[in-house]
Structures are given as structure tokens and as C-alpha cells.
Amino acid sequence: MTVAIASGKGGTGKTTVALNLALAIDGPVRLLDCDVEEPNCHIFLNPSIQEREAISIPVPFVDEAKCTACGECGRFCQYHAIVSLKTKPLVFPELCHGCGGCAKVCPTVAISEVEREIGVVETGASGTIRLVQGRLNVGVPLSPPLIRAVKRRTGDGGPVLIDCPPGTSCPVISALRGSDFVVLVTESTPFGLNDLALAVEAVRALGIPFAVVLNRASTGYLRVVEYCGRESIHILLELPEDRRVAEAYSRGRPAVEEVPGYRLVFQRLWRDIEEAAHLQRAAGGVVHADA
């Protein structure tokens, strides 16, 4: 089963939940760090990196001798990565999504493709956890191709956990697609509620079963719980404010290894995720709050 751990905003504890869940699961587990702009699971796992692979996307290269400046390529490209100025096309590689459409519409076959490196995928191991993470090159604005490259390394056997990027934009959608279940991590704050609602909308649009983990649940802000009740969204776990967790995090140590009782909490969370995923697949929708 592939479970994506996502959040509508950064700082909710998404990576904390993903890491502790991976460490609490008995047996082999594969953890995919798809937050490729700032991967940080390795800080806590300290894995031995065994493989590194550069990831590239194709970008257009124009043969000026063949180009007639007809402008077909520029009219086709929705991202304005290639623009014809009635002399020769200008290529902006950083805007290119690598679809290859400009080469296909060129009537004189003046456009070919060259590879542009956007990042690297690293694979390593830490105990029973197989970590796969992407690192986007500095200055590269396009992360979905690198996220897809990370997800292609899910392997066989055992559960797969995906640590998604924060937010609800294209990188998040790329990370979520193909998952069997989504855990939305939020916090008991007005910002947490606002961005949870956006994340719920995105996951529902993708048609993936989901439930919520509420972090910092002891703040006294109850509107997140009220929202989940109105929307019939199941809250799998409420984690209170805990200074011990924050202190362990600041030392680069996961809570399940430092704070008594937390391993049992996350083992129970994994069992609840498996049960919720089974119920939602059977029901064809979201588990109701009273399930």
C-alpha cells in the first residue's frame, strides 16, 4: 500500500509524521522524500547513500539553418518556453516542461531536443527503511519531473510512504497521484484550517481516500475539529503540544526513539490507516467521522 503524507502548508509536522510512521512500522518500508526542494528525512535517518542518479528533462534546440521563423513552436507552447520573434526562436530552458510539442509542430524539423539536468535522485538505507529522495538543482523552478523520478523507485513489497511537498500546487499533485491513501497533517491554528480546506479540495478532486492527523491539538483552537465534523472527515490522531518532541526534533532525533510511548502511538496510527484505507475502498469514498 502506498500512503502519501501531505499538508496544505509547511510547518504542520508532515515530515515528523512521515518519519515516525516509517520508523514505527514493523518490517521493511520504503520512504520517498518528494519534498525535492528541501528534502530533510535524511537528517533524522542518517542513511548510507548507495545510489545517485542525475535526472534530466528534454529541452528544445533550434537549428537556425532550417528554421524559417514561422512561429508555430511559440504558438504551441503554453509555458512560453520558446518564443519566435520573426528571426529565430528564443529558448528559455527554465520554463520548459519537456513535452516535446514544439519539435512535433515544427514544419521544417528544425527543432531537436537536448537533455537539461534538473536534479538528482539518491537511494540509501537506514535499518529497515529504504529512503529515496530527490534533490532539485538550485535555480530550477520545475520539480514535478524529479518527483515522478523519485516515485518510479517504489520497489516491490512492503508499504510505501511518500513525504509530499507542502501546499496544493503542481508538485503536491505529482506526489499524490497514484497513492492508495492520503494522510493530511494539519495544526490547530487559523492558518492550519485554511490550508487544510484547500488540501481537502485537492485530494477530493483526485479521488483518493484520505483522513486527517491533527498536530498541536492542545492549543484550544477547536475550529479544525468542527470543520472535520461538518465535512465528515475522519481524524485518525490528535497529537498534543509536547516539548519533548520539539527537543528531540531540534537534536535531529525522531520522537519514536526518544519519547516514551510514541512508538506505540505511531504503530496504532499505522493500523488505523490500514483500517481506514480498507473501509474507504469498500465504501468508495471518505470514511465518515463516526466510522
C-alpha contacts under 8 A as a table, 3 or more apart, distances in Angstrom:
res1	aa1	res2	aa2	distance
1	M	158	G	7.48
1	M	159	P	5.08
1	M	160	V	6.23
1	M	179	S	7.99
1	M	180	D	6.27
2	T	159	P	6.02
2	T	160	V	4.61
2	T	161	L	5.92
2	T	162	I	7.48
2	T	179	S	5.21
2	T	180	D	5.30
2	T	181	F	6.72
3	V	159	P	7.76
3	V	160	V	6.21
3	V	161	L	4.99
3	V	162	I	6.23
3	V	179	S	5.84
3	V	180	D	5.95
3	V	181	F	4.91
3	V	182	V	5.65
3	V	183	V	7.23
4	A	161	L	5.76
4	A	162	I	4.49
4	A	163	D	6.31
4	A	164	C	6.67
4	A	175	A	7.65
4	A	176	L	6.21
4	A	179	S	6.21
4	A	180	D	7.96
4	A	181	F	6.36
4	A	182	V	4.74
4	A	183	V	6.18
5	I	14	K	6.40
5	I	15	T	7.82
5	I	17	V	7.69
5	I	18	A	6.23
5	I	161	L	7.17
5	I	162	I	5.90
5	I	163	D	5.30
5	I	164	C	5.99
5	I	182	V	5.87
5	I	183	V	4.81
5	I	184	L	6.10
5	I	185	V	7.10
6	A	14	K	6.22
6	A	163	D	6.71
6	A	164	C	5.17
6	A	165	P	6.95
6	A	166	P	6.51
6	A	172	V	7.83
6	A	182	V	7.00
6	A	183	V	6.17
6	A	184	L	5.02
6	A	185	V	6.16
7	S	10	G	7.00
7	S	12	T	7.08
7	S	14	K	6.37
7	S	164	C	7.83
7	S	165	P	7.85
7	S	166	P	5.40
7	S	167	G	6.21
7	S	184	L	5.22
7	S	185	V	5.09
7	S	186	T	6.22
7	S	195	D	7.70
7	S	196	L	6.86
7	S	199	A	6.62
8	G	166	P	5.83
8	G	167	G	4.28
8	G	168	T	5.97
8	G	184	L	7.80
8	G	185	V	7.98
8	G	186	T	7.44
8	G	192	G	7.54
8	G	195	D	4.47
8	G	196	L	5.18
8	G	197	A	7.83
8	G	198	L	6.42
8	G	199	A	4.95
9	K	12	T	6.82
9	K	166	P	5.07
9	K	167	G	4.82
9	K	192	G	7.18
9	K	195	D	5.96
9	K	196	L	7.85
10	G	13	G	7.88
10	G	14	K	7.83
10	G	166	P	5.14
10	G	167	G	7.05
11	G	14	K	7.35
12	T	185	V	6.37
12	T	186	T	5.36
12	T	187	E	5.60
12	T	192	G	7.47
12	T	215	N	6.78
13	G	16	T	5.01
13	G	17	V	6.18
13	G	185	V	6.77
13	G	186	T	7.55
13	G	215	N	6.83
14	K	17	V	5.28
14	K	18	A	6.27
14	K	163	D	7.33
14	K	184	L	7.99
14	K	185	V	5.58
14	K	186	T	7.91
15	T	18	A	4.94
15	T	19	L	5.97
15	T	41	C	7.11
15	T	163	D	6.23
16	T	19	L	5.31
16	T	20	N	6.11
16	T	254	P	7.43
17	V	20	N	5.35
17	V	21	L	5.88
17	V	185	V	7.86
18	A	21	L	5.20
18	A	22	A	6.15
18	A	161	L	6.98
18	A	162	I	7.55
18	A	163	D	6.11
19	L	22	A	5.16
19	L	23	L	6.26
19	L	41	C	6.85
19	L	254	P	7.22
20	N	23	L	5.07
20	N	24	A	6.05
20	N	254	P	6.26
20	N	255	A	6.72
20	N	256	V	5.94
20	N	263	R	7.73
20	N	266	F	6.70
21	L	24	A	5.11
21	L	25	I	6.33
21	L	266	F	5.56
21	L	267	Q	7.17
21	L	269	L	7.72
21	L	270	W	6.87
22	A	25	I	5.56
22	A	29	V	6.56
22	A	30	R	7.86
22	A	31	L	6.90
22	A	129	I	7.11
22	A	161	L	7.17
23	L	26	D	7.96
23	L	129	I	7.44
23	L	256	V	7.32
24	A	256	V	7.09
24	A	263	R	5.73
24	A	264	L	7.74
24	A	266	F	5.93
24	A	267	Q	5.39
25	I	28	P	7.92
25	I	29	V	7.32
25	I	267	Q	6.26
25	I	270	W	7.14
27	G	128	T	6.31
27	G	158	G	7.56
28	P	128	T	4.79
28	P	129	I	5.94
28	P	130	R	7.56
28	P	158	G	5.77
28	P	159	P	7.58
29	V	128	T	6.45
29	V	129	I	5.10
29	V	130	R	6.30
29	V	158	G	5.43
29	V	159	P	5.26
29	V	160	V	6.00
29	V	161	L	7.60
30	R	129	I	5.69
30	R	130	R	4.67
30	R	131	L	5.98
30	R	132	V	7.56
30	R	154	T	6.90
30	R	155	G	7.81
30	R	158	G	7.25
30	R	159	P	6.46
30	R	160	V	4.80
30	R	161	L	6.24
31	L	129	I	6.75
31	L	130	R	6.11
31	L	131	L	4.92
31	L	132	V	6.29
31	L	160	V	5.97
31	L	161	L	4.86
31	L	162	I	5.99
31	L	163	D	7.36
32	L	131	L	5.99
32	L	132	V	4.82
32	L	133	Q	5.80
32	L	150	V	6.79
32	L	151	K	6.99
32	L	154	T	7.69
32	L	160	V	7.40
32	L	161	L	6.11
32	L	162	I	4.75
32	L	163	D	6.05
33	D	36	V	6.96
33	D	39	P	6.19
33	D	40	N	7.82
33	D	41	C	6.69
33	D	131	L	7.41
33	D	132	V	6.14
33	D	133	Q	4.57
33	D	134	G	6.70
33	D	150	V	7.81
33	D	162	I	6.15
33	D	163	D	4.92
33	D	164	C	6.87
34	C	39	P	7.27
34	C	133	Q	6.29
34	C	134	G	6.27
34	C	147	I	5.50
34	C	150	V	6.79
34	C	151	K	7.89
34	C	162	I	6.64
34	C	163	D	5.66
34	C	164	C	5.18
34	C	165	P	6.26
34	C	175	A	6.53
35	D	38	E	5.83
35	D	39	P	5.24
35	D	134	G	7.42
35	D	147	I	7.91
35	D	163	D	6.59
35	D	164	C	5.46
35	D	165	P	4.24
35	D	166	P	7.63
36	V	39	P	5.35
36	V	133	Q	7.03
36	V	134	G	4.79
36	V	135	R	4.93
36	V	136	L	5.52
36	V	143	S	6.97
36	V	146	L	7.44
36	V	147	I	6.89
36	V	165	P	7.46
37	E	135	R	6.34
37	E	136	L	5.46
37	E	143	S	7.55
38	E	135	R	7.31
39	P	42	H	7.47
39	P	133	Q	6.82
39	P	134	G	7.06
39	P	135	R	6.83
40	N	43	I	5.46
40	N	44	F	7.56
41	C	44	F	5.72
41	C	45	L	6.39
42	H	45	L	4.94
42	H	46	N	5.20
42	H	47	P	6.28
42	H	131	L	7.82
43	I	46	N	5.67
43	I	252	G	6.40
44	F	252	G	5.19
44	F	253	R	5.72
44	F	254	P	6.54
45	L	126	S	6.11
46	N	126	S	6.84
47	P	124	G	5.56
47	P	125	A	5.03
47	P	126	S	4.63
47	P	131	L	7.43
48	S	124	G	5.17
48	S	125	A	5.57
48	S	126	S	6.75
49	I	52	R	7.71
49	I	122	E	6.62
49	I	123	T	5.68
49	I	124	G	4.01
49	I	125	A	6.81
50	Q	122	E	7.57
50	Q	123	T	5.85
50	Q	124	G	5.10
50	Q	125	A	7.70
51	E	122	E	5.64
51	E	123	T	5.12
51	E	124	G	6.84
52	R	120	V	6.61
52	R	121	V	5.68
52	R	122	E	4.54
52	R	123	T	6.55
53	E	120	V	5.45
53	E	121	V	5.25
53	E	122	E	6.60
54	A	117	E	6.76
54	A	118	I	7.80
54	A	119	G	5.94
54	A	120	V	4.31
54	A	121	V	6.45
55	I	117	E	5.69
55	I	118	I	6.00
55	I	119	G	5.42
55	I	120	V	5.42
55	I	121	V	7.05
55	I	146	L	6.67
55	I	149	A	7.48
56	S	115	E	5.71
56	S	116	R	5.06
56	S	117	E	3.98
56	S	118	I	5.42
56	S	119	G	7.16
57	I	97	H	7.63
57	I	98	G	5.64
57	I	115	E	5.53
57	I	116	R	5.42
57	I	117	E	6.52
57	I	118	I	7.12
57	I	145	P	7.49
58	P	98	G	4.97
58	P	99	C	7.83
58	P	100	G	7.40
58	P	113	E	5.52
58	P	114	V	5.34
58	P	115	E	4.55
58	P	116	R	6.14
59	V	93	P	6.17
59	V	96	C	6.29
59	V	97	H	7.79
59	V	98	G	5.55
59	V	100	G	7.55
59	V	113	E	5.28
59	V	114	V	5.49
59	V	115	E	6.21
59	V	116	R	6.57
60	P	91	V	7.10
60	P	93	P	7.79
60	P	100	G	7.56
60	P	102	C	7.52
60	P	103	A	7.20
60	P	111	I	6.13
60	P	112	S	5.73
60	P	113	E	4.55
60	P	114	V	6.35
61	F	91	V	7.75
61	F	111	I	5.55
61	F	112	S	5.24
61	F	113	E	5.45
61	F	114	V	6.41
62	V	67	C	7.30
62	V	89	P	7.37
62	V	110	A	5.72
62	V	111	I	4.64
62	V	112	S	6.55
63	D	66	K	5.63
63	D	67	C	6.29
63	D	110	A	5.04
63	D	111	I	6.24
63	D	112	S	7.85
64	E	67	C	4.96
64	E	88	K	6.81
64	E	110	A	7.15
65	A	110	A	7.83
66	K	108	T	6.27
66	K	109	V	7.29
66	K	110	A	5.04
67	C	70	C	7.81
67	C	88	K	6.87
67	C	108	T	6.67
67	C	110	A	5.36
68	T	87	T	7.88
68	T	88	K	7.60
68	T	108	T	7.64
69	A	84	S	6.29
69	A	85	L	7.40
69	A	86	K	5.11
69	A	87	T	5.54
69	A	88	K	5.34
69	A	89	P	6.82
70	C	84	S	7.60
70	C	86	K	7.10
71	G	74	G	5.36
71	G	75	R	6.29
71	G	83	V	7.43
71	G	84	S	5.07
71	G	85	L	7.72
71	G	86	K	7.19
71	G	89	P	7.61
72	E	75	R	5.19
72	E	76	F	6.20
72	E	102	C	7.60
72	E	105	V	6.54
72	E	106	C	6.37
73	C	76	F	5.21
73	C	77	C	6.34
73	C	82	I	6.75
73	C	83	V	7.35
73	C	84	S	7.49
73	C	101	G	7.78
73	C	102	C	4.57
73	C	103	A	7.35
73	C	105	V	6.40
73	C	106	C	6.20
74	G	77	C	5.36
74	G	80	H	6.69
74	G	81	A	7.81
74	G	82	I	5.29
74	G	83	V	4.60
74	G	84	S	5.70
74	G	89	P	7.64
74	G	102	C	7.48
75	R	78	Q	7.67
75	R	83	V	7.98
76	F	101	G	7.16
76	F	102	C	6.45
76	F	105	V	7.67
77	C	80	H	5.52
77	C	81	A	6.62
77	C	82	I	6.75
77	C	101	G	7.36
77	C	102	C	6.68
78	Q	81	A	7.94
79	Y	95	L	6.38
79	Y	96	C	6.89
79	Y	97	H	7.81
80	H	83	V	6.27
80	H	92	F	7.86
80	H	95	L	7.06
80	H	96	C	7.94
81	A	91	V	5.81
81	A	92	F	4.80
81	A	93	P	6.42
81	A	94	E	7.54
81	A	95	L	4.90
81	A	96	C	5.01
82	I	89	P	6.19
82	I	90	L	5.51
82	I	91	V	4.48
82	I	92	F	6.10
82	I	96	C	7.98
83	V	89	P	5.16
83	V	90	L	5.16
83	V	91	V	6.63
84	S	87	T	6.98
84	S	88	K	5.83
84	S	89	P	4.06
84	S	90	L	6.26
85	L	88	K	6.22
85	L	89	P	6.31
85	L	90	L	7.67
86	K	89	P	7.77
92	F	95	L	5.71
92	F	96	C	6.79
93	P	96	C	5.15
93	P	116	R	7.93
94	E	140	V	6.53
94	E	141	P	6.90
94	E	142	L	7.58
95	L	141	P	7.87
95	L	142	L	7.77
96	C	99	C	7.93
97	H	142	L	7.46
100	G	103	A	5.64
100	G	104	K	6.67
100	G	113	E	7.64
101	G	104	K	5.09
101	G	105	V	6.33
102	C	105	V	5.39
102	C	106	C	6.23
102	C	111	I	7.27
103	A	106	C	5.38
103	A	109	V	6.87
103	A	110	A	7.54
103	A	111	I	4.93
103	A	112	S	6.08
103	A	113	E	7.72
104	K	109	V	7.87
106	C	109	V	5.40
106	C	110	A	6.56
106	C	111	I	6.73
107	P	110	A	7.83
109	V	112	S	7.59
118	I	136	L	6.10
118	I	137	N	5.52
118	I	140	V	6.32
118	I	142	L	7.82
118	I	146	L	7.37
119	G	134	G	7.09
119	G	135	R	5.47
119	G	136	L	4.32
119	G	137	N	4.76
119	G	146	L	6.77
120	V	134	G	5.75
120	V	135	R	5.34
120	V	136	L	6.67
120	V	137	N	7.75
120	V	146	L	7.65
121	V	132	V	7.02
121	V	133	Q	5.73
121	V	134	G	4.47
121	V	135	R	6.42
121	V	146	L	7.67
121	V	149	A	7.37
121	V	150	V	6.34
122	E	132	V	5.75
122	E	133	Q	5.37
122	E	134	G	6.28
122	E	135	R	7.90
123	T	130	R	7.35
123	T	131	L	5.73
123	T	132	V	4.50
123	T	133	Q	6.56
124	G	130	R	5.98
124	G	131	L	5.25
124	G	132	V	6.55
125	A	128	T	7.33
125	A	129	I	5.82
125	A	130	R	4.59
125	A	131	L	5.77
126	S	129	I	5.25
126	S	130	R	6.50
126	S	131	L	7.44
127	G	130	R	7.95
132	V	150	V	6.47
132	V	153	R	7.33
133	Q	150	V	6.39
134	G	146	L	6.52
134	G	147	I	6.84
134	G	150	V	6.16
136	L	140	V	6.78
136	L	143	S	6.77
136	L	146	L	7.22
137	N	140	V	5.67
140	V	143	S	7.59
142	L	145	P	7.27
143	S	146	L	5.40
143	S	147	I	6.24
143	S	171	P	6.19
144	P	147	I	4.92
144	P	148	R	6.12
144	P	170	C	6.96
144	P	171	P	5.13
144	P	174	S	5.84
144	P	175	A	7.90
145	P	148	R	5.13
145	P	149	A	6.28
146	L	149	A	4.96
146	L	150	V	6.36
147	I	150	V	5.12
147	I	151	K	6.32
147	I	171	P	7.31
147	I	174	S	6.77
147	I	175	A	6.40
148	R	151	K	5.03
148	R	152	R	6.27
148	R	174	S	6.78
148	R	175	A	7.29
149	A	152	R	5.24
149	A	153	R	7.19
150	V	153	R	5.70
150	V	154	T	7.83
151	K	154	T	5.79
151	K	175	A	7.67
154	T	160	V	6.77
162	I	175	A	7.37
164	C	172	V	6.12
164	C	175	A	5.79
164	C	176	L	7.32
165	P	171	P	6.66
165	P	172	V	5.54
165	P	175	A	7.60
166	P	172	V	6.82
167	G	172	V	6.61
167	G	195	D	7.56
167	G	199	A	7.28
168	T	171	P	7.81
168	T	172	V	5.59
168	T	173	I	6.92
168	T	198	L	6.94
168	T	199	A	5.92
168	T	202	A	6.70
169	S	172	V	5.58
169	S	173	I	6.51
170	C	173	I	5.11
170	C	174	S	6.20
171	P	174	S	5.13
171	P	175	A	6.31
172	V	175	A	5.07
172	V	176	L	6.15
173	I	176	L	5.08
173	I	177	R	6.12
173	I	202	A	7.91
174	S	177	R	5.62
176	L	179	S	5.80
176	L	182	V	7.61
177	R	206	L	7.42
179	S	182	V	7.04
179	S	208	I	7.15
180	D	208	I	6.67
180	D	209	P	7.06
180	D	277	A	7.46
181	F	208	I	6.10
181	F	209	P	5.13
181	F	210	F	5.52
181	F	277	A	6.13
182	V	203	V	7.85
182	V	208	I	6.91
182	V	209	P	6.33
182	V	210	F	4.51
182	V	211	A	6.63
183	V	210	F	5.72
183	V	211	A	5.35
183	V	212	V	5.57
183	V	213	V	6.72
184	L	196	L	7.51
184	L	199	A	7.54
184	L	200	V	7.95
184	L	210	F	7.14
184	L	211	A	6.21
184	L	212	V	4.73
184	L	213	V	6.12
185	V	212	V	5.86
185	V	213	V	4.81
185	V	214	L	6.02
185	V	215	N	6.93
186	T	192	G	5.52
186	T	193	L	7.35
186	T	196	L	6.30
186	T	212	V	7.29
186	T	213	V	6.41
186	T	214	L	5.20
186	T	215	N	5.93
187	E	192	G	5.02
187	E	193	L	7.38
187	E	214	L	5.50
187	E	215	N	4.72
187	E	216	R	5.67
187	E	217	A	6.75
187	E	224	V	7.91
188	S	192	G	6.16
188	S	193	L	7.13
188	S	214	L	7.01
188	S	215	N	6.83
188	S	216	R	6.04
188	S	217	A	5.56
188	S	218	S	7.79
188	S	219	T	6.40
188	S	220	G	7.61
188	S	221	Y	5.46
188	S	222	L	6.95
188	S	223	R	7.67
188	S	224	V	6.13
189	T	192	G	4.96
189	T	193	L	6.30
189	T	219	T	7.96
189	T	221	Y	6.21
189	T	224	V	7.68
190	P	193	L	5.15
190	P	194	N	6.22
190	P	223	R	7.98
191	F	194	N	5.12
191	F	195	D	6.19
192	G	195	D	5.42
192	G	196	L	5.91
192	G	224	V	7.78
193	L	196	L	5.04
193	L	197	A	6.27
193	L	223	R	7.35
193	L	224	V	5.46
193	L	227	Y	7.94
194	N	197	A	5.46
194	N	198	L	6.77
195	D	198	L	5.01
195	D	199	A	6.20
196	L	199	A	4.99
196	L	200	V	6.05
197	A	200	V	5.11
197	A	201	E	6.28
198	L	201	E	5.16
198	L	202	A	6.37
199	A	202	A	5.07
199	A	203	V	6.20
200	V	203	V	5.24
200	V	204	R	6.02
201	E	204	R	5.24
201	E	205	A	6.18
202	A	205	A	5.12
202	A	206	L	6.49
203	V	206	L	5.08
203	V	207	G	6.29
203	V	208	I	5.95
203	V	209	P	7.84
203	V	210	F	7.52
204	R	207	G	4.92
204	R	208	I	6.38
204	R	209	P	7.81
207	G	285	G	8.00
209	P	277	A	6.80
209	P	280	Q	6.15
209	P	281	R	7.47
209	P	285	G	6.17
209	P	286	V	5.61
209	P	287	V	7.98
210	F	277	A	7.75
210	F	286	V	6.43
210	F	287	V	7.93
211	A	233	I	6.16
211	A	234	H	5.25
211	A	235	I	6.01
211	A	236	L	6.50
211	A	276	A	7.90
211	A	286	V	7.65
211	A	287	V	7.63
212	V	233	I	7.21
212	V	234	H	6.28
212	V	235	I	4.68
212	V	236	L	5.79
212	V	237	L	7.34
213	V	235	I	5.80
213	V	236	L	5.54
213	V	237	L	4.96
213	V	238	E	6.10
213	V	239	L	7.76
214	L	217	A	5.96
214	L	235	I	7.01
214	L	236	L	8.00
214	L	237	L	6.16
214	L	238	E	4.71
214	L	239	L	6.16
215	N	238	E	5.96
215	N	239	L	4.77
215	N	240	P	6.43
215	N	241	E	7.63
216	R	219	T	6.27
216	R	238	E	7.62
216	R	239	L	5.70
216	R	240	P	4.68
216	R	241	E	4.67
217	A	220	G	7.30
217	A	221	Y	7.81
217	A	238	E	5.74
217	A	239	L	5.64
217	A	240	P	4.77
217	A	241	E	6.76
218	S	221	Y	7.83
218	S	239	L	7.81
218	S	240	P	4.94
218	S	241	E	5.95
219	T	240	P	7.95
219	T	241	E	7.45
221	Y	224	V	7.33
222	L	225	V	5.49
222	L	226	E	6.36
223	R	226	E	4.82
223	R	227	Y	5.95
224	V	227	Y	5.05
224	V	228	C	6.28
225	V	228	C	5.17
225	V	229	G	6.21
226	E	229	G	5.03
226	E	230	R	6.27
227	Y	230	R	5.14
227	Y	231	E	6.16
228	C	231	E	5.09
228	C	232	S	5.81
228	C	233	I	4.78
228	C	234	H	6.95
228	C	235	I	7.40
228	C	289	A	7.60
229	G	232	S	5.06
229	G	233	I	6.28
229	G	234	H	7.93
229	G	289	A	6.37
230	R	233	I	7.81
232	S	286	V	7.78
232	S	287	V	7.39
232	S	288	H	4.70
232	S	289	A	5.00
233	I	286	V	6.91
233	I	287	V	6.64
233	I	288	H	5.65
233	I	289	A	5.31
234	H	286	V	7.99
234	H	287	V	6.10
234	H	288	H	5.73
234	H	289	A	4.28
234	H	290	D	7.52
234	H	291	A	7.58
235	I	238	E	7.32
235	I	289	A	7.05
236	L	269	L	6.91
236	L	272	D	6.80
236	L	273	I	7.46
237	L	269	L	6.90
242	D	245	V	5.50
242	D	246	A	6.71
243	R	246	A	5.05
243	R	247	E	6.12
244	R	247	E	5.12
244	R	248	A	6.16
244	R	255	A	7.99
244	R	259	V	6.64
245	V	248	A	5.14
245	V	249	Y	6.07
245	V	254	P	7.80
245	V	255	A	5.50
245	V	258	E	7.92
245	V	259	V	6.84
246	A	249	Y	5.02
246	A	250	S	6.17
247	E	250	S	5.14
247	E	251	R	6.54
248	A	251	R	5.21
248	A	252	G	6.41
248	A	253	R	4.99
248	A	254	P	6.36
248	A	255	A	6.31
248	A	258	E	6.50
248	A	259	V	7.97
249	Y	252	G	4.98
249	Y	253	R	5.30
249	Y	254	P	6.19
249	Y	255	A	7.28
250	S	253	R	7.41
253	R	257	E	7.18
253	R	258	E	6.92
254	P	257	E	5.70
254	P	258	E	6.50
255	A	258	E	5.04
255	A	259	V	5.25
255	A	262	Y	6.36
255	A	263	R	7.79
256	V	259	V	5.95
256	V	260	P	7.39
256	V	261	G	7.55
256	V	262	Y	4.87
256	V	263	R	4.48
256	V	266	F	7.75
257	E	260	P	7.86
257	E	262	Y	7.97
257	E	263	R	7.30
259	V	262	Y	5.93
260	P	263	R	7.45
261	G	264	L	5.55
261	G	265	V	6.51
262	Y	265	V	4.83
262	Y	266	F	6.30
263	R	266	F	5.33
263	R	267	Q	6.08
264	L	267	Q	4.99
264	L	268	R	6.07
265	V	268	R	5.28
265	V	269	L	6.23
266	F	269	L	4.68
266	F	270	W	6.19
267	Q	270	W	5.21
267	Q	271	R	6.50
268	R	271	R	5.10
268	R	272	D	6.18
269	L	272	D	5.00
269	L	273	I	6.12
270	W	273	I	5.00
270	W	274	E	6.27
271	R	274	E	5.15
271	R	275	E	6.23
272	D	275	E	5.02
272	D	276	A	5.96
273	I	276	A	5.06
273	I	277	A	5.96
274	E	277	A	5.20
274	E	278	H	6.21
275	E	278	H	5.12
275	E	279	L	6.17
276	A	279	L	5.07
276	A	280	Q	6.02
276	A	287	V	6.75
277	A	280	Q	5.19
277	A	281	R	6.08
278	H	281	R	5.25
278	H	282	A	6.22
279	L	282	A	5.08
279	L	283	A	6.05
279	L	287	V	6.82
280	Q	283	A	4.89
280	Q	284	G	5.54
280	Q	285	G	5.29
280	Q	286	V	5.65
280	Q	287	V	5.56
281	R	284	G	5.05
281	R	285	G	6.92
283	A	286	V	7.66
283	A	287	V	7.73
287	V	291	A	6.26
288	H	291	A	5.36
